[in-house]
């Protein structure tokens, strides 16, 4: 898998989690533990995306 394809996949997962978190927060009786888990996973994805993009951005 190319770097750009991998980044696209990570970004899609990040957007998916963002939508899921918004849905869960808006739901009555939402599961705070599940929201926290999803937010942690979303942050890990964001950090991975930034780590992979850093070498690309320094070349431009």
PDB file with one MODEL, atoms N, CA, C and O in Angstrom:
MODEL        1
ATOM      1  N   UNK A   1       0.852  -1.178   0.000  1.00  0.00           N
ATOM      2  CA  UNK A   1       0.000   0.000   0.000  1.00  0.00           C
ATOM      3  C   UNK A   1       0.894   1.237   0.000  1.00  0.00           C
ATOM      4  O   UNK A   1       1.842   1.334   0.779  1.00  0.00           O
ATOM      5  N   UNK A   2       0.579   2.172  -0.880  1.00  0.00           N
ATOM      6  CA  UNK A   2       1.366   3.403  -0.954  1.00  0.00           C
ATOM      7  C   UNK A   2       1.081   4.279   0.267  1.00  0.00           C
ATOM      8  O   UNK A   2       0.071   4.116   0.951  1.00  0.00           O
ATOM      9  N   UNK A   3       1.988   5.200   0.515  1.00  0.00           N
ATOM     10  CA  UNK A   3       1.836   6.107   1.651  1.00  0.00           C
ATOM     11  C   UNK A   3       0.565   6.935   1.510  1.00  0.00           C
ATOM     12  O   UNK A   3      -0.166   7.125   2.482  1.00  0.00           O
ATOM     13  N   UNK A   4       0.303   7.426   0.312  1.00  0.00           N
ATOM     14  CA  UNK A   4      -0.899   8.253   0.122  1.00  0.00           C
ATOM     15  C   UNK A   4      -2.171   7.437   0.342  1.00  0.00           C
ATOM     16  O   UNK A   4      -3.147   7.956   0.884  1.00  0.00           O
ATOM     17  N   UNK A   5      -2.176   6.183  -0.066  1.00  0.00           N
ATOM     18  CA  UNK A   5      -3.336   5.317   0.163  1.00  0.00           C
ATOM     19  C   UNK A   5      -3.502   5.032   1.652  1.00  0.00           C
ATOM     20  O   UNK A   5      -4.620   5.004   2.165  1.00  0.00           O
ATOM     21  N   UNK A   6      -2.391   4.824   2.333  1.00  0.00           N
ATOM     22  CA  UNK A   6      -2.436   4.572   3.773  1.00  0.00           C
ATOM     23  C   UNK A   6      -2.963   5.801   4.512  1.00  0.00           C
ATOM     24  O   UNK A   6      -3.790   5.680   5.416  1.00  0.00           O
ATOM     25  N   UNK A   7      -2.484   6.982   4.126  1.00  0.00           N
ATOM     26  CA  UNK A   7      -2.964   8.222   4.739  1.00  0.00           C
ATOM     27  C   UNK A   7      -4.452   8.421   4.476  1.00  0.00           C
ATOM     28  O   UNK A   7      -5.189   8.851   5.364  1.00  0.00           O
ATOM     29  N   UNK A   8      -4.889   8.117   3.278  1.00  0.00           N
ATOM     30  CA  UNK A   8      -6.311   8.243   2.946  1.00  0.00           C
ATOM     31  C   UNK A   8      -7.152   7.315   3.817  1.00  0.00           C
ATOM     32  O   UNK A   8      -8.225   7.695   4.285  1.00  0.00           O
ATOM     33  N   UNK A   9      -6.661   6.102   4.030  1.00  0.00           N
ATOM     34  CA  UNK A   9      -7.373   5.140   4.874  1.00  0.00           C
ATOM     35  C   UNK A   9      -7.435   5.625   6.321  1.00  0.00           C
ATOM     36  O   UNK A   9      -8.481   5.536   6.963  1.00  0.00           O
ATOM     37  N   UNK A  10      -6.318   6.137   6.830  1.00  0.00           N
ATOM     38  CA  UNK A  10      -6.293   6.657   8.199  1.00  0.00           C
ATOM     39  C   UNK A  10      -7.235   7.846   8.345  1.00  0.00           C
ATOM     40  O   UNK A  10      -7.942   7.957   9.347  1.00  0.00           O
ATOM     41  N   UNK A  11      -7.250   8.734   7.355  1.00  0.00           N
ATOM     42  CA  UNK A  11      -8.149   9.888   7.395  1.00  0.00           C
ATOM     43  C   UNK A  11      -9.609   9.456   7.368  1.00  0.00           C
ATOM     44  O   UNK A  11     -10.444  10.052   8.049  1.00  0.00           O
ATOM     45  N   UNK A  12      -9.921   8.436   6.598  1.00  0.00           N
ATOM     46  CA  UNK A  12     -11.299   7.929   6.540  1.00  0.00           C
ATOM     47  C   UNK A  12     -11.705   7.343   7.895  1.00  0.00           C
ATOM     48  O   UNK A  12     -12.819   7.578   8.363  1.00  0.00           O
ATOM     49  N   UNK A  13     -10.812   6.587   8.519  1.00  0.00           N
ATOM     50  CA  UNK A  13     -11.094   6.034   9.849  1.00  0.00           C
ATOM     51  C   UNK A  13     -11.311   7.157  10.856  1.00  0.00           C
ATOM     52  O   UNK A  13     -12.189   7.067  11.714  1.00  0.00           O
ATOM     53  N   UNK A  14     -10.504   8.222  10.750  1.00  0.00           N
ATOM     54  CA  UNK A  14     -10.613   9.375  11.642  1.00  0.00           C
ATOM     55  C   UNK A  14     -11.985  10.040  11.472  1.00  0.00           C
ATOM     56  O   UNK A  14     -12.649  10.352  12.461  1.00  0.00           O
ATOM     57  N   UNK A  15     -12.404  10.256  10.228  1.00  0.00           N
ATOM     58  CA  UNK A  15     -13.716  10.869   9.959  1.00  0.00           C
ATOM     59  C   UNK A  15     -14.855   9.973  10.458  1.00  0.00           C
ATOM     60  O   UNK A  15     -15.845  10.461  11.003  1.00  0.00           O
ATOM     61  N   UNK A  16     -14.705   8.661  10.268  1.00  0.00           N
ATOM     62  CA  UNK A  16     -15.718   7.720  10.738  1.00  0.00           C
ATOM     63  C   UNK A  16     -15.873   7.816  12.255  1.00  0.00           C
ATOM     64  O   UNK A  16     -16.991   7.878  12.768  1.00  0.00           O
ATOM     65  N   UNK A  17     -14.745   7.829  12.971  1.00  0.00           N
ATOM     66  CA  UNK A  17     -14.803   7.935  14.430  1.00  0.00           C
ATOM     67  C   UNK A  17     -15.414   9.264  14.856  1.00  0.00           C
ATOM     68  O   UNK A  17     -16.167   9.319  15.828  1.00  0.00           O
ATOM     69  N   UNK A  18     -15.094  10.324  14.140  1.00  0.00           N
ATOM     70  CA  UNK A  18     -15.660  11.635  14.449  1.00  0.00           C
ATOM     71  C   UNK A  18     -17.195  11.588  14.367  1.00  0.00           C
ATOM     72  O   UNK A  18     -17.887  12.124  15.233  1.00  0.00           O
ATOM     73  N   UNK A  19     -17.707  10.948  13.327  1.00  0.00           N
ATOM     74  CA  UNK A  19     -19.165  10.812  13.176  1.00  0.00           C
ATOM     75  C   UNK A  19     -19.751   9.936  14.278  1.00  0.00           C
ATOM     76  O   UNK A  19     -20.790  10.264  14.852  1.00  0.00           O
ATOM     77  N   UNK A  20     -19.087   8.827  14.571  1.00  0.00           N
ATOM     78  CA  UNK A  20     -19.580   7.910  15.613  1.00  0.00           C
ATOM     79  C   UNK A  20     -19.610   8.585  16.981  1.00  0.00           C
ATOM     80  O   UNK A  20     -20.554   8.397  17.748  1.00  0.00           O
ATOM     81  N   UNK A  21     -18.577   9.369  17.286  1.00  0.00           N
ATOM     82  CA  UNK A  21     -18.528  10.083  18.563  1.00  0.00           C
ATOM     83  C   UNK A  21     -19.688  11.068  18.644  1.00  0.00           C
ATOM     84  O   UNK A  21     -20.375  11.133  19.662  1.00  0.00           O
ATOM     85  N   UNK A  22     -19.911  11.835  17.575  1.00  0.00           N
ATOM     86  CA  UNK A  22     -21.007  12.806  17.557  1.00  0.00           C
ATOM     87  C   UNK A  22     -22.356  12.106  17.745  1.00  0.00           C
ATOM     88  O   UNK A  22     -23.220  12.598  18.470  1.00  0.00           O
ATOM     89  N   UNK A  23     -22.528  10.969  17.095  1.00  0.00           N
ATOM     90  CA  UNK A  23     -23.773  10.206  17.246  1.00  0.00           C
ATOM     91  C   UNK A  23     -23.948   9.736  18.683  1.00  0.00           C
ATOM     92  O   UNK A  23     -25.033   9.855  19.253  1.00  0.00           O
ATOM     93  N   UNK A  24     -22.891   9.207  19.263  1.00  0.00           N
ATOM     94  CA  UNK A  24     -22.962   8.661  20.620  1.00  0.00           C
ATOM     95  C   UNK A  24     -23.206   9.766  21.639  1.00  0.00           C
ATOM     96  O   UNK A  24     -23.984   9.582  22.575  1.00  0.00           O
ATOM     97  N   UNK A  25     -22.552  10.911  21.469  1.00  0.00           N
ATOM     98  CA  UNK A  25     -22.731  12.036  22.396  1.00  0.00           C
ATOM     99  C   UNK A  25     -24.174  12.542  22.328  1.00  0.00           C
ATOM    100  O   UNK A  25     -24.745  12.923  23.350  1.00  0.00           O
ATOM    101  N   UNK A  26     -24.757  12.548  21.145  1.00  0.00           N
ATOM    102  CA  UNK A  26     -26.117  13.040  20.971  1.00  0.00           C
ATOM    103  C   UNK A  26     -27.203  12.062  21.373  1.00  0.00           C
ATOM    104  O   UNK A  26     -28.384  12.407  21.394  1.00  0.00           O
ATOM    105  N   UNK A  27     -26.807  10.861  21.686  1.00  0.00           N
ATOM    106  CA  UNK A  27     -27.780   9.821  22.038  1.00  0.00           C
ATOM    107  C   UNK A  27     -28.085   9.873  23.537  1.00  0.00           C
ATOM    108  O   UNK A  27     -27.162   9.951  24.348  1.00  0.00           O
ATOM    109  N   UNK A  28     -29.367   9.831  23.914  1.00  0.00           N
ATOM    110  CA  UNK A  28     -29.697   9.774  25.347  1.00  0.00           C
ATOM    111  C   UNK A  28     -29.108   8.503  25.967  1.00  0.00           C
ATOM    112  O   UNK A  28     -29.161   7.428  25.370  1.00  0.00           O
ATOM    113  N   UNK A  29     -28.562   8.639  27.141  1.00  0.00           N
ATOM    114  CA  UNK A  29     -27.973   7.491  27.821  1.00  0.00           C
ATOM    115  C   UNK A  29     -26.697   7.012  27.168  1.00  0.00           C
ATOM    116  O   UNK A  29     -26.387   5.821  27.188  1.00  0.00           O
ATOM    117  N   UNK A  30     -25.952   7.951  26.585  1.00  0.00           N
ATOM    118  CA  UNK A  30     -24.722   7.580  25.881  1.00  0.00           C
ATOM    119  C   UNK A  30     -23.713   6.940  26.833  1.00  0.00           C
ATOM    120  O   UNK A  30     -23.711   7.210  28.034  1.00  0.00           O
ATOM    121  N   UNK A  31     -22.878   6.109  26.286  1.00  0.00           N
ATOM    122  CA  UNK A  31     -21.880   5.355  27.039  1.00  0.00           C
ATOM    123  C   UNK A  31     -20.586   6.169  27.119  1.00  0.00           C
ATOM    124  O   UNK A  31     -19.823   6.238  26.154  1.00  0.00           O
ATOM    125  N   UNK A  32     -20.351   6.783  28.284  1.00  0.00           N
ATOM    126  CA  UNK A  32     -19.173   7.637  28.455  1.00  0.00           C
ATOM    127  C   UNK A  32     -17.870   6.879  28.243  1.00  0.00           C
ATOM    128  O   UNK A  32     -16.909   7.429  27.705  1.00  0.00           O
ATOM    129  N   UNK A  33     -17.835   5.633  28.661  1.00  0.00           N
ATOM    130  CA  UNK A  33     -16.630   4.824  28.495  1.00  0.00           C
ATOM    131  C   UNK A  33     -16.341   4.566  27.012  1.00  0.00           C
ATOM    132  O   UNK A  33     -15.192   4.626  26.576  1.00  0.00           O
ATOM    133  N   UNK A  34     -17.385   4.283  26.253  1.00  0.00           N
ATOM    134  CA  UNK A  34     -17.228   4.047  24.815  1.00  0.00           C
ATOM    135  C   UNK A  34     -16.804   5.338  24.107  1.00  0.00           C
ATOM    136  O   UNK A  34     -15.973   5.306  23.200  1.00  0.00           O
ATOM    137  N   UNK A  35     -17.371   6.460  24.518  1.00  0.00           N
ATOM    138  CA  UNK A  35     -16.989   7.750  23.934  1.00  0.00           C
ATOM    139  C   UNK A  35     -15.513   8.013  24.204  1.00  0.00           C
ATOM    140  O   UNK A  35     -14.779   8.435  23.311  1.00  0.00           O
ATOM    141  N   UNK A  36     -15.089   7.766  25.417  1.00  0.00           N
ATOM    142  CA  UNK A  36     -13.681   7.971  25.779  1.00  0.00           C
ATOM    143  C   UNK A  36     -12.759   7.075  24.959  1.00  0.00           C
ATOM    144  O   UNK A  36     -11.704   7.515  24.501  1.00  0.00           O
ATOM    145  N   UNK A  37     -13.154   5.825  24.777  1.00  0.00           N
ATOM    146  CA  UNK A  37     -12.354   4.885  23.994  1.00  0.00           C
ATOM    147  C   UNK A  37     -12.238   5.358  22.545  1.00  0.00           C
ATOM    148  O   UNK A  37     -11.158   5.326  21.956  1.00  0.00           O
ATOM    149  N   UNK A  38     -13.358   5.794  21.983  1.00  0.00           N
ATOM    150  CA  UNK A  38     -13.341   6.265  20.601  1.00  0.00           C
ATOM    151  C   UNK A  38     -12.497   7.532  20.458  1.00  0.00           C
ATOM    152  O   UNK A  38     -11.784   7.694  19.467  1.00  0.00           O
ATOM    153  N   UNK A  39     -12.575   8.429  21.444  1.00  0.00           N
ATOM    154  CA  UNK A  39     -11.770   9.655  21.392  1.00  0.00           C
ATOM    155  C   UNK A  39     -10.279   9.333  21.469  1.00  0.00           C
ATOM    156  O   UNK A  39      -9.472   9.964  20.787  1.00  0.00           O
ATOM    157  N   UNK A  40      -9.914   8.359  22.292  1.00  0.00           N
ATOM    158  CA  UNK A  40      -8.513   7.952  22.383  1.00  0.00           C
ATOM    159  C   UNK A  40      -8.036   7.358  21.064  1.00  0.00           C
ATOM    160  O   UNK A  40      -6.929   7.647  20.612  1.00  0.00           O
ATOM    161  N   UNK A  41      -8.868   6.534  20.453  1.00  0.00           N
ATOM    162  CA  UNK A  41      -8.514   5.934  19.168  1.00  0.00           C
ATOM    163  C   UNK A  41      -8.390   7.014  18.092  1.00  0.00           C
ATOM    164  O   UNK A  41      -7.489   6.965  17.255  1.00  0.00           O
ATOM    165  N   UNK A  42      -9.297   7.983  18.122  1.00  0.00           N
ATOM    166  CA  UNK A  42      -9.265   9.087  17.156  1.00  0.00           C
ATOM    167  C   UNK A  42      -7.977   9.895  17.320  1.00  0.00           C
ATOM    168  O   UNK A  42      -7.362  10.289  16.329  1.00  0.00           O
ATOM    169  N   UNK A  43      -7.567  10.141  18.560  1.00  0.00           N
ATOM    170  CA  UNK A  43      -6.330  10.873  18.817  1.00  0.00           C
ATOM    171  C   UNK A  43      -5.119  10.093  18.306  1.00  0.00           C
ATOM    172  O   UNK A  43      -4.208  10.680  17.723  1.00  0.00           O
ATOM    173  N   UNK A  44      -5.103   8.791  18.516  1.00  0.00           N
ATOM    174  CA  UNK A  44      -3.997   7.966  18.007  1.00  0.00           C
ATOM    175  C   UNK A  44      -3.919   8.050  16.484  1.00  0.00           C
ATOM    176  O   UNK A  44      -2.829   8.139  15.918  1.00  0.00           O
ATOM    177  N   UNK A  45      -5.073   8.020  15.827  1.00  0.00           N
ATOM    178  CA  UNK A  45      -5.096   8.149  14.369  1.00  0.00           C
ATOM    179  C   UNK A  45      -4.558   9.509  13.939  1.00  0.00           C
ATOM    180  O   UNK A  45      -3.777   9.604  12.992  1.00  0.00           O
ATOM    181  N   UNK A  46      -4.980  10.559  14.640  1.00  0.00           N
ATOM    182  CA  UNK A  46      -4.519  11.914  14.312  1.00  0.00           C
ATOM    183  C   UNK A  46      -3.002  12.014  14.449  1.00  0.00           C
ATOM    184  O   UNK A  46      -2.336  12.605  13.599  1.00  0.00           O
ATOM    185  N   UNK A  47      -2.462  11.439  15.516  1.00  0.00           N
ATOM    186  CA  UNK A  47      -1.013  11.465  15.735  1.00  0.00           C
ATOM    187  C   UNK A  47      -0.279  10.674  14.653  1.00  0.00           C
ATOM    188  O   UNK A  47       0.775  11.099  14.180  1.00  0.00           O
ATOM    189  N   UNK A  48      -0.827   9.538  14.266  1.00  0.00           N
ATOM    190  CA  UNK A  48      -0.217   8.715  13.218  1.00  0.00           C
ATOM    191  C   UNK A  48      -0.244   9.448  11.876  1.00  0.00           C
ATOM    192  O   UNK A  48       0.731   9.419  11.126  1.00  0.00           O
ATOM    193  N   UNK A  49      -1.355  10.098  11.583  1.00  0.00           N
ATOM    194  CA  UNK A  49      -1.466  10.881  10.346  1.00  0.00           C
ATOM    195  C   UNK A  49      -0.417  11.989  10.343  1.00  0.00           C
ATOM    196  O   UNK A  49       0.277  12.182   9.345  1.00  0.00           O
ATOM    197  N   UNK A  50      -0.299  12.713  11.444  1.00  0.00           N
ATOM    198  CA  UNK A  50       0.679  13.806  11.540  1.00  0.00           C
ATOM    199  C   UNK A  50       2.100  13.273  11.395  1.00  0.00           C
ATOM    200  O   UNK A  50       2.930  13.893  10.729  1.00  0.00           O
ATOM    201  N   UNK A  51       2.384  12.136  12.011  1.00  0.00           N
ATOM    202  CA  UNK A  51       3.720  11.546  11.940  1.00  0.00           C
ATOM    203  C   UNK A  51       4.073  11.164  10.503  1.00  0.00           C
ATOM    204  O   UNK A  51       5.198  11.379  10.053  1.00  0.00           O
ATOM    205  N   UNK A  52       3.112  10.603   9.798  1.00  0.00           N
ATOM    206  CA  UNK A  52       3.361  10.182   8.417  1.00  0.00           C
ATOM    207  C   UNK A  52       3.419  11.363   7.449  1.00  0.00           C
ATOM    208  O   UNK A  52       4.123  11.304   6.441  1.00  0.00           O
ATOM    209  N   UNK A  53       2.687  12.426   7.747  1.00  0.00           N
ATOM    210  CA  UNK A  53       2.671  13.593   6.866  1.00  0.00           C
ATOM    211  C   UNK A  53       3.884  14.487   7.068  1.00  0.00           C
ATOM    212  O   UNK A  53       4.270  15.206   6.147  1.00  0.00           O
ATOM    213  N   UNK A  54       4.494  14.463   8.241  1.00  0.00           N
ATOM    214  CA  UNK A  54       5.614  15.359   8.547  1.00  0.00           C
ATOM    215  C   UNK A  54       6.743  15.257   7.525  1.00  0.00           C
ATOM    216  O   UNK A  54       7.195  16.293   7.037  1.00  0.00           O
ATOM    217  N   UNK A  55       7.220  14.064   7.177  1.00  0.00           N
ATOM    218  CA  UNK A  55       8.301  13.991   6.182  1.00  0.00           C
ATOM    219  C   UNK A  55       7.868  14.499   4.805  1.00  0.00           C
ATOM    220  O   UNK A  55       8.681  15.056   4.066  1.00  0.00           O
ATOM    221  N   UNK A  56       6.617  14.313   4.466  1.00  0.00           N
ATOM    222  CA  UNK A  56       6.103  14.770   3.171  1.00  0.00           C
ATOM    223  C   UNK A  56       6.090  16.294   3.130  1.00  0.00           C
ATOM    224  O   UNK A  56       6.495  16.892   2.133  1.00  0.00           O
ATOM    225  N   UNK A  57       5.631  16.918   4.200  1.00  0.00           N
ATOM    226  CA  UNK A  57       5.506  18.372   4.241  1.00  0.00           C
ATOM    227  C   UNK A  57       6.859  19.063   4.284  1.00  0.00           C
ATOM    228  O   UNK A  57       6.987  20.185   3.794  1.00  0.00           O
ATOM    229  N   UNK A  58       7.869  18.426   4.857  1.00  0.00           N
ATOM    230  CA  UNK A  58       9.191  19.055   4.921  1.00  0.00           C
ATOM    231  C   UNK A  58       9.886  19.039   3.567  1.00  0.00           C
ATOM    232  O   UNK A  58      10.810  19.817   3.329  1.00  0.00           O
ATOM    233  N   UNK A  59       9.444  18.154   2.681  1.00  0.00           N
ATOM    234  CA  UNK A  59      10.036  18.080   1.339  1.00  0.00           C
ATOM    235  C   UNK A  59       9.475  19.140   0.402  1.00  0.00           C
ATOM    236  O   UNK A  59      10.095  19.447  -0.617  1.00  0.00           O
ATOM    237  N   UNK A  60       8.314  19.704   0.723  1.00  0.00           N
ATOM    238  CA  UNK A  60       7.678  20.677  -0.176  1.00  0.00           C
ATOM    239  C   UNK A  60       8.093  22.077   0.141  1.00  0.00           C
ATOM    240  O   UNK A  60       7.651  23.017  -0.519  1.00  0.00           O
TER     241      UNK A  60
ENDMDL
END
